[in-house]
Amino acid sequence: MIVARFTCEILGAIPVGELEVRARVARPGRSVELLEAVATAGARDVACARAWRVLRTDSQSVDSGRPDPRPCPVRW
């Protein structure tokens, strides 16, 4: 699987010191998964992150149905 989208939110000042990080699979699946993590300092959440993972597959090119673009005119 590959990460298709990743977001991270800083919820407040992150102290220099010990942090607790909890991670979980919020939405399990065979082809799409949502992963979540939360960093906590003391009793306060200071950051959270989410990542969507999708199954990497080989696929063929898709014809757009549009004609090829015209070449740009050459100007000298």
PEMO-V175995 format. One record per backbone hydrogen bond with DSSP energy under -0.5 kcal/mol. NH is the residue of the N-H (numbers start at 0). CO is the residue of the C=O. If there is no record, write none. Layout:
nh: (NH NH)
co: (CO CO)
//
This chain:
nh: (1 3 3 4 6 8 10 10 11 14 16 19 21 23 25 25 26 32 33 34 34 35 36 37 38 39 40 41 43 45 46 47 48 49 50 51 52 52 53 54 56 74)
co: (53 1 51 51 49 47 8 45 45 12 14 39 37 35 23 33 33 52 26 32 50 23 48 21 46 19 43 39 40 38 38 8 36 6 34 4 32 50 1 30 54 72)
//
